[in-house]
Structure formats: structure tokens, C-alpha cells
Amino acid sequence: MSLENVTTALQAFAASGNGNTLFLREPRFVTFRITGNGSVTAGAVSIECCPQNTPMTQLPVSGSPPAWTVLATILVPPNDEVEYFAGSVSGNFRARISTPVSGGNVTVTAVRPEEQTGAPKRR
């Protein structure tokens, strides 16, 4: 699957870091796809949400850090992909590399409902 067929890339060929954030104003079904690139020997990604229901640029107290909650932590597979189905969610999301990736890197994407396996196609 190419990057243009997903909602957004939260991590792209990364070995560490917090990655990009995704804000979903309305509840949507979302699946996070974790792809290990190369012969990964270690690494984990934490899918996190921010309980505030506002975009990251409009935090309630100026300068206050967001409070992230871990939804799931997934081991990065070597030369493979795994998916985490978050269900119907809204708010802010990120894919933080919670254990640095060794022997390769990871790409994490949030998949649109119409691109999810088994989802009916819109016409």
C-alpha cells in the first residue's frame, strides 16, 4: 500500500521519536498500520491519544504539554506489517516510538476506513 492511500503517515522510516499527530474532529473508524522496514531486531510503537478534544494548536492552557494516554504498544515486526484497530475514535493521536528501532526502521500510518480490510467500498 502506498502512502497516498492512507489518512496520514504518523512515522515514516523512523527509528525514534514522537512522530506526527493526527486530529480527528468527528468519530471515525481507524486502523493503525505498523510496518517494519528491514531486519528489525528491536523496537516498539505506542499508539497514543490525547484526551482533550481540541486540536494541538488550541490547548486549554498556553504552553501546557498535552496528556497522552497509551492505547496499545506494538512490537515492530521485521520486514512485515501488523495492524491495530482502534475502533471509532476522535481527538488527537500519535505513534510514539517507545523502544528505539534497531536493525531497520518503522513506518506507521492511519488507514482510512475505505482502505481497511473487509470494509465495504464506497462508490
N, C-alpha and C positions, 0 to 999 in steps of 0.2 A: 504494500500500500504506500502511495506517495504522500508527502506532507500536504498537498493541496486537497486531499480527501478527508481531512480531519478538521475539527474545530480550531485547534491551536496546538503548537508544539510547546510543551512546558519545559522540556530539556531537549537539547539537540547535540548529540555526540559529546556529552559531558562526562567528567569523572568525579566532579564535586560541585557543590553549590546549591542554592535555593531554587534556581530556575525562574521562569516567568510565571506570572499569576494569570488566572482566568476568572473573570467575573460573569456570573450568570444571574441576571436580574430576575428572570422567570424560572420556575422549576422546570428542569429538563432531565431526561434520562441521559446519563453519561457513563461511558466506559473509558477507563484509562488503560492505554496500551504501553507496556514497558518492553523495550527491545534492547537486548544486549548485543552490542556490536563488537565482534572479535571474541577471542578466547578468554572471556571474563573469568577470573579466579576468585573474586570477592566483590561485594558491593550490594547495597540495598537502597531502595527508594521508598520514602514515606509520602503517601498521598495525604495531604493536609487540607483542612478547611478553616476558614476564619468565621467564627460565629456571628460577627457583625454582618448586617445585611446592607452594607453600603460599599461602594467602590473604594479601593485602597487609597484613592486620592481624596476621599472625603471622610477620613477617620474622625470619630467623635471628639477627641482631644488632640489638637495640633501637636505633632511631634511624638505622640504616643505610639509605641510599636503595636502591631496587630497581635491578637492572641490566637495562635494557630493550634488546632486540635488534629491529632493523627487519626485518620480513618482506617488506614491499613499500611503495613510495611511489607514490601515485596522484595525478595532477593532478585538480583539482576541475573537473568539466565544467559549462559554463554551461547552466542550465535543463535538466538531464539527469541521468541516473544511470549509474554504472558499478559493476560488481561485482568483488570479488577473492575467489576461492575458496581458502580456507586449507587445505582438506582436513580430515583427522581430527586435531584438536588438543586439548590440555588445558593448564591453567595460567592465568596472568593475561594479559589482552590490553587494549590501549587503542588509540585512534585519535587520535594527536597531530597537530595542525595544524602541519606542519613549515615551510610557507611561508604567511604570513598570506593570508587570502582577501580579495580586493578586488572591488568591484562586486556583492557579494551575500554569501551565507554558505553553510555546508555542514551537512548532517545525515549522520551515519554510524551505521548500525545493523548489528547482528549478527543475521543471519537464521536462524531455526530450520530444521532440516533439512526438516521437512514443508512449509515455505513456499518452499523453493528450487525454481527452475525445473527441471522434469523429475523431481523427486523423487516417488516413489510416495506417495499419500495414505494415512494410517492411518485405519482405520475403527473 
